Each structure stands twice: as structure tokens, then as C-alpha cells.
Amino acid sequence: MRCDTKTFAQMYETVYQDLYRFALCMLRNPQDAEDAVSEAVVAAYENIGKLKKEDAFKSWIFTILSNICKKKWRNAAREETRSDEEMLFSAASEEPDIGVALDVRKAFFLLEDEEQTIVGLSVFGGYTSQEIGDALKLNPNTVRSKRSRALQKMECVLR
């Protein structure tokens, strides 16, 4: 798709609040959310030529943002693992408490990309099945089914 700066800005204007809300719900930190959205916008602008239809812009940029959030989560998980290992060596007799949040993150990352996006938008972002379906070009019933199966997968991992 050919796109000038003005057209890109107009398309971005329709989704910027949703992007920030999604990133904030995923990352739970305003600065990290802002960074993730900024990275997503830059990546989208640099790769706008790869977008085939303007109608797909919202789901396309959400996918970019979702991937960036996942990358940030993986990096944060690695850092937490390192600090857990350091605690283990410093207190050999004590077992480190990894925490429920890390377990949920790990379960979340076992989901497929589309499942992560649906769960992220639904659970963390508070979006309805209709809104998610519109963004991802899916039937709202399909969104509910995929969300249910994804949450069941996570539940199995968390048991």
C-alpha cells in the first residue's frame, strides 16, 4: 500500500488510544507502554508498504504492538530469572518465590500469537468480543471460542 505521512497519521489517530491501553494492560507500566507504542508506530511507518489494504491497518498495527510487548515480556522474564538465580545462590537454603505473575506470563507465552492477542485485548484490555472481532476481522463467536480455549490452555499450565 502506498501511504504518505498525512495518511499514516490519520490512520494512527483512529487507534492510538487503543494501542496505548493495550500496551499498558500488557506491560503494567506507563513508560514501558509508551515505549512499546512508539516502537510499534515506527515499525508500522517503516513497513507501511507491506500493508496490502488500508482496512487491515488496525489489526496489523496491533499485531506489531503485540509482538513488541511479547519481546519486552521475554526480556523482563529473563531478567527476573537471572535475579531469581542470584537469590538462589545467595540464600542456598531458601527456595526463591518466583511469584504468580511470572507463572501467568509463562502460561501466556505458551499460547499462539492470535490467542495471545485475543486474551490480551479481552482480559487485559477489557475489549468486547465484537470489538476484538472487528479489529482482527473475526466473527465475535469465533473470538469467544478462541478466548475460551486459550484460557483453558493457560489454566492447565497453571495447575
N, C-alpha and C positions, 0 to 999 in steps of 0.2 A: 504494500500500500504506500502510495506517495503521501507525504504529510509534511506540512510546513510547521513552523514553531507555533503560529497562532492556532492552527487546527489542533495540534497536540495539547496546547494549553486549554482549549475549550473542552476537549475530551477529558483531560485530567481534572478540570474543575467539577465535572459531574461525579467524580469518585473519590476525591481527595479526603473527605471526612471519613468515608467508609474504610479507606486504606489505613488511615491513622488508627481508627477504632479497632480494626482487625489486628494491626501490629501491636497495639497496646494490650489487647486481650491475650495475644500470644506471648508477648515478651514480659508483660507486667512491669515495665519500666518506661516512663515517658521519653527519656533520652534515647534509649535503645529503639523504641518505636519510631521516633523521629528519624533516627539514623537509617533504620530499615526502609522506611517510606522514601527517604531521599535516595538511597541506593536503588530502590525499585524504579523510581522515576527516571533516574539517569540511565539505568539499564534499558528501560522501555523506550526512552527517547533515542538512545543509540541503536536500538534494534527495531524501530518502528517499521522499517522496510520489510521485515519478516511477517508483519501482521497482514493477513490477507483481506479481512473485512473489518470495516470500522465498527460494525455491530459487536464484534468479539473483543473490543478493547477492554471492557471491564473485566471479563473473565481472564483475559490474557495478562493484564497487569496484576490481578490478584494472584495468579499463578506465580508470577515473578516475585511478588512480595512474600508469598507463602514459602518459596524456596529460600529466599534470603532469611526469613525468620527461622526456618529449619537449620540453616547453616549457623546462625547465631546461637541457637539452642545447642547444637552439637558442640560448638566451641565452649559454651558455658558448661556443658556436661563434662567435657574433657578437663576443664579447669577444676570443677568440683571433684572429679575422680582423683586428680593429682593432689588436691588438698586433703581428700579422704585418705589417700595413701600416706601422705606426710603425717597425718594424725595417727594412723596405724603404727607407723614406725616410732613416733614419739611416745605413744602410750601402748606398748605391745600387749599389755594385759587387758586393755579395754577394747571392746569391739566398737567401731565407729557407727554412728547413727546416720545413715545415708539420707533418710527422710522420704516422706510420701511424695513430695513434689518431684523429686528425681525419678521415683518409680513411675509416676504418671507420665513424665516426659519420655521415659524409655518406652512405655507402652504406646504412647502416641506415635513415636517414630517407627514403630513396627507396622503401622498402618500404611497402606498405599497412598500415593500423593493425593489422589482425588478424595480419599477417605479423610486424610488429614485436613484438607481444605474444608470439607463439609463439616467435620467435627469442630474445627477451629471457628468457622463462621457461626455455627449453631450454638455450641456450648460456650465458647469464649466471647464471641461477638454478639450473641443474642439475636441473630437474624432468623427470620421465619423460613420455613421450607419453601414458600413461594419466592421470597427474596433470593434465597440461595439458588433455587431453580432458575430464576431469571438471569442471575449472574453467570451461572455455569451452563446455561442452555439445557437444563434438565427438567423433567416433569417433577412437580413438588412431591408426588407419591414416590418417585424414584429416589429423591433426596431423603425422604423419611426412611425408606428401606435401607439405603446405604448407610445413613447415620446410625440406625439401629444395629446393623451388622457390625459396623466399626466399633461402636460402644461395647458390644458383646465381646469382640476380639480383645479390646482393652481390659474388660472385666476378667477374662480368662487369664490374661497375663498378670493381672494384679492380685489374683488369688494366691 
